[in-house]
Amino acid sequence: MEQFAIGFWGCYFGATGLMLAGSVFAFIRSLRRISLNAALSAVVSALFVVAFLGGLPIENADTQARFLAHVASVVSALLAYQLFSFLSLLRQPEVRWLTIKALLALAATVIGIGWLLAPRQALALSLTMACLLGVTALILSIRSALRGDRLAWVAVSGVTFMLLAIAGLGWIAMDRARAPWQVHAVSALAGTAYLATMASVLWTRYSYLIELNQVMAHGPSYDPVTRMRSHSETGNMVGAAFKHYRDEPVPLGVIVVSIANLYVLEKLYGLAAMNHALFVCAGRLRRTVPAHVEMGRLGKDGFLLLMRNCHDSGRLIHLAHMVQARLSRSVVLNTGLDAGPTGQQQALWAAEIGVGVQRVSKTDARAATAVAMGRGMSRTAWSYPSRIAWYDEKSGEIVDMPILAA
């Protein structure tokens, strides 16, 4: 095989490895169905490619052709089932079991007929079955897309790439010695693109399930704009933390983030722009804050972070600096309801962040007082050069934190 072909197939197997790593991450997050689908799609596709590239230790050409016929029949039936599932065509149990039985019967029939034919003819028959199933999935994908399913357009491109990969691998298997490297390149790129489209479909389902888990955990107290606890649920979170603090007085770290220019943004560009700004700020906050720090929305223009077991105030101050720096970065906001790029319906905006930081260690500390003080400090910090206000328990004063070097 030419070096170009080896490079392209290396790209394909690299994408397969990334998809498997993503499935492991989803499994760790307890999304076992998504991880199973991702791993199964990656492993089955890789097995198909390895077999058709001649990577299996089978010396006899007839035995290899017969085995490839079996692989093509089984893998095509399995991938067809996954595609039908992605298109939400198998929601009803009766339809799902009927589809499984039909695909199993089709694969068994093609394999059985193949044993009555010569090995190369059996391989050609199995490849024909794979292409017919791909065309069927393509027609169903187009029909779903025309009915308004946006995810189906991704499936249309994925099935198209899959058909290209099957055709190229079939050519390679039927005429391995004389297949040009261009066929290898096109097949490898098509296979990689197929994995990328399937990964995007799985990611859409994955992100949906993450949000669904949060909604189920917080119920009506879930804020869909920031995907955090709402203001009332944040109060419950703080109340529970301070109740535990009274039972076991371990220092608590409280950080309140307030955004000064949200009101002006809403008056200038409307509610859609303000919601977009909150969405971006909340996303940056989630990516910045460590997993052990609890957070939620506070009022209309703020967020609250709660760090338990805060023995080291340096970590708390460092987190405050990180939050202030990340959330102050400029962003292009959509001022209309369209989420895509719409030219004039966009505006460059940077959040004016104020951060109030305090470490609660007194035994008579109250939750309402701590939150109110943090909120007031965060608003006071709007006038500080560092935009961070720190409450010094020893002196009882609110001081401006020094600006850290970049």
Salt bridges, closest charged atoms under 4 A:
ASP175 OD1 - ARG178 NE 3.38
ASP223 OD2 - ARG297 NH1 2.69
GLU233 OE2 - HIS218 ND1 3.93
GLU248 OE1 - HIS244 NE2 3.75
GLU266 OE1 - LYS300 NZ 3.27
GLU294 OE2 - ARG308 NE 2.87
ASP301 OD1 - ARG375 NH2 3.22
ASP301 OD2 - ARG379 NH2 3.28
